[in-house]
Amino acid sequence: LKPLVDSGFFSADMGAIQQAVLQIPWVERVSVKRVWPDAIVIKVYEQTAYVRWGEKSLLNARGDKFTPANAGDFGHLPMLYGPAGQEQKVLEIMKGIRTTLVDQALELVEFSINDRRAWKIVLANGMEILLGRKDQLKHFQRFLKTLVLFEQEQINAMASVDLRYPNGYAVSWKPDVTAIDWKKIAEGRQSSEQANLSLIHI
């Protein structure tokens, strides 16, 4: 900024100073004003990284993108991928999904929307959830409702879940998963349904 302020108190271009500061990636906004008799006060407000956007950029909580040199230092934040210019929309969808997963004691680490508008979620336990291009949230809610049928270790053993089917979903298991007692799960489901019917009847 030195060349911009060396021109003198009255000659310094406030707009040029502001634009120069905004070129710094970590600056979210800045205010610049003259203070009599000989000062220029610059207030800088820092960006707060909320999620990663692709391999090189970050988003703040409003979905504004910025690309600092040290974006790679934020590997602990969720990763988002999506069409260019759709950062805010993709972030809002991710926020809703993330909140719903927290209620199920599951943690989102990656959410992506590809060029064909198909959604994919990756969880902290390694599970990939494929949601396709249609009725994504409807299929997602249907899947979450079925999780009560499984033990936590069975949920953690799911490598991928394909929700792109109209009336169900397909599960691929991790290589080291032991045999699952589907009969026991089915019996648990019947007991749950009977309990629900009893409650409704009462």
ABEGO torsion letter per residue (X at the ends): XAAAAAAEAAABBAAAAAAAAAABAABABBBBBBBOAABBBBBBBBBBBABBBEAABBBBAAGBBBBBAAAAAAAABBBBBBBBGAAAAAAAAAAAAAAAAAAAGBBBABBBBBAAGBBBBBBAAGBBBBAEABGAAAAAAAAAAAAAABBAAAAAABABBBAABAAEBBBBBBAABBBBBAAAAAAAAAAAAAAAAAAAAX
